[in-house]
C-alpha cells in the first residue's frame, strides 16, 4: 500500500479505557485487533510509529490513591498495567505479520527491552512498531506526560492522541449539545480555557518543545489512515 502521508514518524497515544471497549475495563479483543490492523496499514504505507498506551482499563494510580493506596505504589501499579496493554498490542500486531518491540521505562527483562531513544528509533527505521510502556517510569506523571516526552525524544513529527471523541470542543459534547469543535487551537488557548486535551504538564511540555498534538477518534476504524493522509478528522493543537 502506498499513501500520501503528511507525517513520516508519529507517536500514537492510545487510551487504556478505549482498549477496554464499551465497558472500559479489561482488554476488548475486537478493539485490540482493530487497532492492530490500522497501525499495520500505516507502517505498510511508510509511516514510522511509536506507541504509548494508558493503563486505565486495568488500574489507574490516581484513583487508587483515592481508595487508600500509597500514591507511589499506585502509580507503579498503573505502570505495570501499561505493560500488560503493550504486550497485548504487540501480540496482536505480530499475529498479523507486523513486527513490534515492547520497551519499558523500568528495567523489566525479559518482558520488554529497557527503553532508549536510539533503540526505539532504530526499531522504527527497520519497520517495527516501538511500543513504549511504563510512562516516564516515575510516579506523579501521567501517561499523557509520558507520551509527550517520548514524542519529543523520538523526534516525531506529531503526537497523535487517539481517544473516544473526534477532537477538542469548547465544552464536553456529551454534556453540552451546543459545544463546538475546533479544527485548530493553540496550546495557549487550550491552557487558558482549561480544556482537557491532556494534563497541564503534558500540554506545557509539548508547547515548550513545539510538538503538535492531533486529537481524533481512534475507535472509528479508518480514522488513523484518514488523519495521516491529511483529512480533517480531529483537532490540531499547535
Helices and strands as residue ranges (DSSP letters): E 9-14, H 16-19, G 21-23, H 29-44, E 48-53, H 61-66, H 71-95, E 100-104, E 113-114, H 117-125, E 129-133, H 143-153, E 158-163, E 168-169, E 181-182, E 184-185, H 187-193, H 200-208, E 213-217, H 223-228, E 234-237
